[in-house]
Amino acid sequence: MKRLADFKSNERIPRPVIKALPVQFSDDAATRRIALHHAKRVISQHKEEIQRLAYK
């Protein structure tokens, strides 16, 4: 599995441009669920690297 340190700017894969739908975020339960879900996902994906940086 690649880690954040493994990515270099010259190794980018060209991806097709897609149109995204505009989403209005507000201070409600749905927005908090979306934000927490994605934050937890990123943290769990890079947990070892985050812990190494935290206890450096």
RORO-896198 format. One record per atom (N, C-alpha, C, O): residue number from 0; atom name; x, y, z. Coordinates in nm, 3 decimals, decimal comma. Layout:
N
{i:NUM	at:CA	px:X	py:Y	pz:Z}
...
% end
This chain:
56
{i:0	at:N	px:0,085	py:-0,117	pz:0,000}
{i:0	at:CA	px:0,000	py:0,000	pz:0,000}
{i:0	at:C	px:0,090	py:0,124	pz:0,000}
{i:0	at:O	px:0,185	py:0,132	pz:0,078}
{i:1	at:N	px:0,060	py:0,219	pz:-0,086}
{i:1	at:CA	px:0,139	py:0,341	pz:-0,092}
{i:1	at:C	px:0,106	py:0,433	pz:0,025}
{i:1	at:O	px:-0,008	py:0,439	pz:0,069}
{i:2	at:N	px:0,205	py:0,502	pz:0,073}
{i:2	at:CA	px:0,189	py:0,598	pz:0,181}
{i:2	at:C	px:0,205	py:0,738	pz:0,123}
{i:2	at:O	px:0,247	py:0,754	pz:0,009}
{i:3	at:N	px:0,170	py:0,838	pz:0,202}
{i:3	at:CA	px:0,178	py:0,976	pz:0,155}
{i:3	at:C	px:0,319	py:1,011	pz:0,108}
{i:3	at:O	px:0,335	py:1,082	pz:0,009}
{i:4	at:N	px:0,420	py:0,962	pz:0,178}
{i:4	at:CA	px:0,559	py:0,993	pz:0,143}
{i:4	at:C	px:0,599	py:0,930	pz:0,010}
{i:4	at:O	px:0,695	py:0,975	pz:-0,053}
{i:5	at:N	px:0,528	py:0,827	pz:-0,034}
{i:5	at:CA	px:0,562	py:0,757	pz:-0,158}
{i:5	at:C	px:0,515	py:0,832	pz:-0,284}
{i:5	at:O	px:0,562	py:0,801	pz:-0,394}
{i:6	at:N	px:0,426	py:0,927	pz:-0,270}
{i:6	at:CA	px:0,373	py:0,998	pz:-0,385}
{i:6	at:C	px:0,463	py:1,114	pz:-0,423}
{i:6	at:O	px:0,503	py:1,194	pz:-0,339}
{i:7	at:N	px:0,494	py:1,122	pz:-0,550}
{i:7	at:CA	px:0,575	py:1,232	pz:-0,600}
{i:7	at:C	px:0,494	py:1,306	pz:-0,706}
{i:7	at:O	px:0,410	py:1,247	pz:-0,773}
{i:8	at:N	px:0,521	py:1,435	pz:-0,720}
{i:8	at:CA	px:0,441	py:1,516	pz:-0,812}
{i:8	at:C	px:0,461	py:1,473	pz:-0,958}
{i:8	at:O	px:0,372	py:1,496	pz:-1,040}
{i:9	at:N	px:0,574	py:1,413	pz:-0,993}
{i:9	at:CA	px:0,596	py:1,373	pz:-1,132}
{i:9	at:C	px:0,541	py:1,233	pz:-1,162}
{i:9	at:O	px:0,554	py:1,186	pz:-1,275}
{i:10	at:N	px:0,481	py:1,166	pz:-1,064}
{i:10	at:CA	px:0,424	py:1,033	pz:-1,086}
{i:10	at:C	px:0,272	py:1,039	pz:-1,099}
{i:10	at:O	px:0,205	py:0,938	pz:-1,078}
{i:11	at:N	px:0,218	py:1,152	pz:-1,134}
{i:11	at:CA	px:0,073	py:1,165	pz:-1,141}
{i:11	at:C	px:0,016	py:1,090	pz:-1,261}
{i:11	at:O	px:0,074	py:1,090	pz:-1,370}
{i:12	at:N	px:-0,096	py:1,027	pz:-1,238}
{i:12	at:CA	px:-0,166	py:0,954	pz:-1,344}
{i:12	at:C	px:-0,269	py:1,049	pz:-1,403}
{i:12	at:O	px:-0,352	py:1,102	pz:-1,329}
{i:13	at:N	px:-0,266	py:1,071	pz:-1,534}
{i:13	at:CA	px:-0,367	py:1,160	pz:-1,593}
{i:13	at:C	px:-0,506	py:1,098	pz:-1,580}
{i:13	at:O	px:-0,528	py:0,983	pz:-1,617}
{i:14	at:N	px:-0,598	py:1,174	pz:-1,529}
{i:14	at:CA	px:-0,734	py:1,125	pz:-1,509}
{i:14	at:C	px:-0,830	py:1,212	pz:-1,589}
{i:14	at:O	px:-0,805	py:1,331	pz:-1,608}
{i:15	at:N	px:-0,940	py:1,153	pz:-1,636}
{i:15	at:CA	px:-1,037	py:1,233	pz:-1,711}
{i:15	at:C	px:-1,107	py:1,333	pz:-1,619}
{i:15	at:O	px:-1,130	py:1,306	pz:-1,501}
{i:16	at:N	px:-1,140	py:1,447	pz:-1,676}
{i:16	at:CA	px:-1,211	py:1,550	pz:-1,599}
{i:16	at:C	px:-1,358	py:1,511	pz:-1,593}
{i:16	at:O	px:-1,420	py:1,482	pz:-1,695}
{i:17	at:N	px:-1,413	py:1,511	pz:-1,473}
{i:17	at:CA	px:-1,554	py:1,480	pz:-1,457}
{i:17	at:C	px:-1,624	py:1,600	pz:-1,395}
{i:17	at:O	px:-1,564	py:1,677	pz:-1,320}
{i:18	at:N	px:-1,750	py:1,614	pz:-1,427}
{i:18	at:CA	px:-1,828	py:1,722	pz:-1,368}
{i:18	at:C	px:-1,880	py:1,678	pz:-1,233}
{i:18	at:O	px:-1,936	py:1,569	pz:-1,220}
{i:19	at:N	px:-1,861	py:1,761	pz:-1,134}
{i:19	at:CA	px:-1,910	py:1,730	pz:-1,000}
{i:19	at:C	px:-2,034	py:1,813	pz:-0,973}
{i:19	at:O	px:-2,046	py:1,928	pz:-1,017}
{i:20	at:N	px:-2,124	py:1,754	pz:-0,901}
{i:20	at:CA	px:-2,244	py:1,827	pz:-0,863}
{i:20	at:C	px:-2,213	py:1,918	pz:-0,745}
{i:20	at:O	px:-2,141	py:1,878	pz:-0,653}
{i:21	at:N	px:-2,265	py:2,039	pz:-0,746}
{i:21	at:CA	px:-2,241	py:2,127	pz:-0,631}
{i:21	at:C	px:-2,314	py:2,074	pz:-0,507}
{i:21	at:O	px:-2,430	py:2,033	pz:-0,514}
{i:22	at:N	px:-2,244	py:2,077	pz:-0,395}
{i:22	at:CA	px:-2,301	py:2,030	pz:-0,270}
{i:22	at:C	px:-2,292	py:2,142	pz:-0,169}
{i:22	at:O	px:-2,186	py:2,201	pz:-0,149}
{i:23	at:N	px:-2,403	py:2,171	pz:-0,106}
{i:23	at:CA	px:-2,406	py:2,274	pz:-0,003}
{i:23	at:C	px:-2,384	py:2,207	pz:0,132}
{i:23	at:O	px:-2,466	py:2,127	pz:0,177}
{i:24	at:N	px:-2,273	py:2,240	pz:0,196}
{i:24	at:CA	px:-2,248	py:2,189	pz:0,329}
{i:24	at:C	px:-2,299	py:2,290	pz:0,430}
{i:24	at:O	px:-2,286	py:2,411	pz:0,412}
{i:25	at:N	px:-2,356	py:2,239	pz:0,536}
{i:25	at:CA	px:-2,406	py:2,327	pz:0,641}
{i:25	at:C	px:-2,379	py:2,261	pz:0,775}
{i:25	at:O	px:-2,320	py:2,152	pz:0,781}
{i:26	at:N	px:-2,420	py:2,325	pz:0,881}
{i:26	at:CA	px:-2,396	py:2,271	pz:1,014}
{i:26	at:C	px:-2,512	py:2,182	pz:1,056}
{i:26	at:O	px:-2,594	py:2,219	pz:1,140}
{i:27	at:N	px:-2,518	py:2,064	pz:0,994}
{i:27	at:CA	px:-2,626	py:1,971	pz:1,028}
{i:27	at:C	px:-2,569	py:1,830	pz:1,040}
{i:27	at:O	px:-2,450	py:1,807	pz:1,017}
{i:28	at:N	px:-2,652	py:1,737	pz:1,076}
{i:28	at:CA	px:-2,609	py:1,599	pz:1,102}
{i:28	at:C	px:-2,554	py:1,531	pz:0,976}
{i:28	at:O	px:-2,457	py:1,457	pz:0,984}
{i:29	at:N	px:-2,614	py:1,556	pz:0,863}
{i:29	at:CA	px:-2,569	py:1,491	pz:0,739}
{i:29	at:C	px:-2,428	py:1,534	pz:0,702}
{i:29	at:O	px:-2,345	py:1,451	pz:0,665}
{i:30	at:N	px:-2,400	py:1,663	pz:0,713}
{i:30	at:CA	px:-2,266	py:1,713	pz:0,681}
{i:30	at:C	px:-2,164	py:1,657	pz:0,779}
{i:30	at:O	px:-2,054	py:1,618	pz:0,738}
{i:31	at:N	px:-2,199	py:1,651	pz:0,907}
{i:31	at:CA	px:-2,107	py:1,595	pz:1,006}
{i:31	at:C	px:-2,079	py:1,448	pz:0,977}
{i:31	at:O	px:-1,965	py:1,404	pz:0,991}
{i:32	at:N	px:-2,181	py:1,372	pz:0,937}
{i:32	at:CA	px:-2,161	py:1,230	pz:0,904}
{i:32	at:C	px:-2,065	py:1,214	pz:0,787}
{i:32	at:O	px:-1,977	py:1,129	pz:0,790}
{i:33	at:N	px:-2,083	py:1,296	pz:0,684}
{i:33	at:CA	px:-1,996	py:1,288	pz:0,566}
{i:33	at:C	px:-1,853	py:1,322	pz:0,604}
{i:33	at:O	px:-1,760	py:1,250	pz:0,568}
{i:34	at:N	px:-1,834	py:1,432	pz:0,678}
{i:34	at:CA	px:-1,700	py:1,476	pz:0,716}
{i:34	at:C	px:-1,633	py:1,372	pz:0,806}
{i:34	at:O	px:-1,515	py:1,340	pz:0,786}
{i:35	at:N	px:-1,704	py:1,319	pz:0,904}
{i:35	at:CA	px:-1,646	py:1,220	pz:0,994}
{i:35	at:C	px:-1,611	py:1,091	pz:0,921}
{i:35	at:O	px:-1,506	py:1,031	pz:0,946}
{i:36	at:N	px:-1,697	py:1,048	pz:0,831}
{i:36	at:CA	px:-1,672	py:0,926	pz:0,755}
{i:36	at:C	px:-1,541	py:0,937	pz:0,678}
{i:36	at:O	px:-1,457	py:0,847	pz:0,683}
{i:37	at:N	px:-1,524	py:1,048	pz:0,606}
{i:37	at:CA	px:-1,404	py:1,063	pz:0,523}
{i:37	at:C	px:-1,280	py:1,088	pz:0,608}
{i:37	at:O	px:-1,171	py:1,040	pz:0,573}
{i:38	at:N	px:-1,292	py:1,160	pz:0,718}
{i:38	at:CA	px:-1,178	py:1,181	pz:0,807}
{i:38	at:C	px:-1,131	py:1,048	pz:0,867}
{i:38	at:O	px:-1,012	py:1,020	pz:0,870}
{i:39	at:N	px:-1,225	py:0,967	pz:0,914}
{i:39	at:CA	px:-1,190	py:0,837	pz:0,972}
{i:39	at:C	px:-1,126	py:0,745	pz:0,868}
{i:39	at:O	px:-1,034	py:0,669	pz:0,899}
{i:40	at:N	px:-1,175	py:0,753	pz:0,746}
{i:40	at:CA	px:-1,121	py:0,669	pz:0,638}
{i:40	at:C	px:-0,976	py:0,705	pz:0,609}
{i:40	at:O	px:-0,891	py:0,617	pz:0,596}
{i:41	at:N	px:-0,947	py:0,835	pz:0,599}
{i:41	at:CA	px:-0,810	py:0,881	pz:0,572}
{i:41	at:C	px:-0,718	py:0,846	pz:0,689}
{i:41	at:O	px:-0,605	py:0,801	pz:0,668}
{i:42	at:N	px:-0,767	py:0,867	pz:0,811}
{i:42	at:CA	px:-0,685	py:0,836	pz:0,929}
{i:42	at:C	px:-0,653	py:0,687	pz:0,934}
{i:42	at:O	px:-0,538	py:0,650	pz:0,960}
{i:43	at:N	px:-0,751	py:0,601	pz:0,910}
{i:43	at:CA	px:-0,726	py:0,458	pz:0,916}
{i:43	at:C	px:-0,634	py:0,412	pz:0,803}
{i:43	at:O	px:-0,555	py:0,319	pz:0,821}
{i:44	at:N	px:-0,643	py:0,476	pz:0,689}
{i:44	at:CA	px:-0,558	py:0,442	pz:0,575}
{i:44	at:C	px:-0,412	py:0,474	pz:0,604}
{i:44	at:O	px:-0,323	py:0,399	pz:0,562}
{i:45	at:N	px:-0,386	py:0,582	pz:0,675}
{i:45	at:CA	px:-0,249	py:0,629	pz:0,697}
{i:45	at:C	px:-0,213	py:0,627	pz:0,846}
{i:45	at:O	px:-0,131	py:0,707	pz:0,891}
{i:46	at:N	px:-0,274	py:0,537	pz:0,922}
{i:46	at:CA	px:-0,258	py:0,534	pz:1,067}
{i:46	at:C	px:-0,112	py:0,518	pz:1,111}
{i:46	at:O	px:-0,065	py:0,592	pz:1,197}
{i:47	at:N	px:-0,041	py:0,423	pz:1,051}
{i:47	at:CA	px:0,098	py:0,398	pz:1,090}
{i:47	at:C	px:0,184	py:0,523	pz:1,067}
{i:47	at:O	px:0,263	py:0,561	pz:1,153}
{i:48	at:N	px:0,167	py:0,585	pz:0,952}
{i:48	at:CA	px:0,247	py:0,704	pz:0,920}
{i:48	at:C	px:0,213	py:0,820	pz:1,014}
{i:48	at:O	px:0,302	py:0,893	pz:1,057}
{i:49	at:N	px:0,086	py:0,837	pz:1,045}
{i:49	at:CA	px:0,043	py:0,944	pz:1,136}
{i:49	at:C	px:0,102	py:0,921	pz:1,276}
{i:49	at:O	px:0,148	py:1,015	pz:1,340}
{i:50	at:N	px:0,101	py:0,797	pz:1,322}
{i:50	at:CA	px:0,157	py:0,765	pz:1,454}
{i:50	at:C	px:0,307	py:0,788	pz:1,457}
{i:50	at:O	px:0,360	py:0,840	pz:1,556}
{i:51	at:N	px:0,377	py:0,751	pz:1,349}
{i:51	at:CA	px:0,522	py:0,777	pz:1,343}
{i:51	at:C	px:0,550	py:0,926	pz:1,354}
{i:51	at:O	px:0,641	py:0,967	pz:1,426}
{i:52	at:N	px:0,473	py:1,007	pz:1,282}
{i:52	at:CA	px:0,493	py:1,152	pz:1,286}
{i:52	at:C	px:0,457	py:1,209	pz:1,423}
{i:52	at:O	px:0,524	py:1,301	pz:1,470}
{i:53	at:N	px:0,354	py:1,155	pz:1,487}
{i:53	at:CA	px:0,310	py:1,207	pz:1,616}
{i:53	at:C	px:0,411	py:1,179	pz:1,726}
{i:53	at:O	px:0,430	py:1,261	pz:1,816}
{i:54	at:N	px:0,476	py:1,065	pz:1,720}
{i:54	at:CA	px:0,570	py:1,025	pz:1,827}
{i:54	at:C	px:0,715	py:1,041	pz:1,786}
{i:54	at:O	px:0,802	py:0,973	pz:1,839}
{i:55	at:N	px:0,742	py:1,130	pz:1,692}
{i:55	at:CA	px:0,877	py:1,154	pz:1,643}
{i:55	at:C	px:0,961	py:1,221	pz:1,748}
{i:55	at:O	px:1,079	py:1,249	pz:1,725}
% end
